[in-house]
Amino acid sequence: MAENTTKNLNLEAVKLVVEKGRSVPSVALDLGIHEKTLYKWVSDYKKDSENAFPGSGRLKPQDELIRQLKRRVADLEEENAILKKAAAIFANHRK
């Protein structure tokens, strides 16, 4: 629930800048946040408004997919290494 509140705060702050035309310094001052933070939020929002603020500990959908695929590749590489070792053992055992 707190993450949703944070996301809403971020979105409202960004909308004040992007849609209402307020300056970043004035919005940052009103909200008590650092200007650089708000500039980052605006930048993130402009890059991908749908997934701009995924929440603490959460990844954007494409980043989550990449993480899962990397894990799968690592698992397959490990399985492949095990199979190569087993094949070598059986090949030496036959001699």
ABEGO torsion letter per residue (X at the ends): XAAAAAAAAAAAAAAAAAAAGBBAAAAAAAAGBBAAAAAAAAAAAAABAAAABAEBGBBBAAAAAAAAAAAAAAAAAAAAAAAAAAAAAAAAAAX
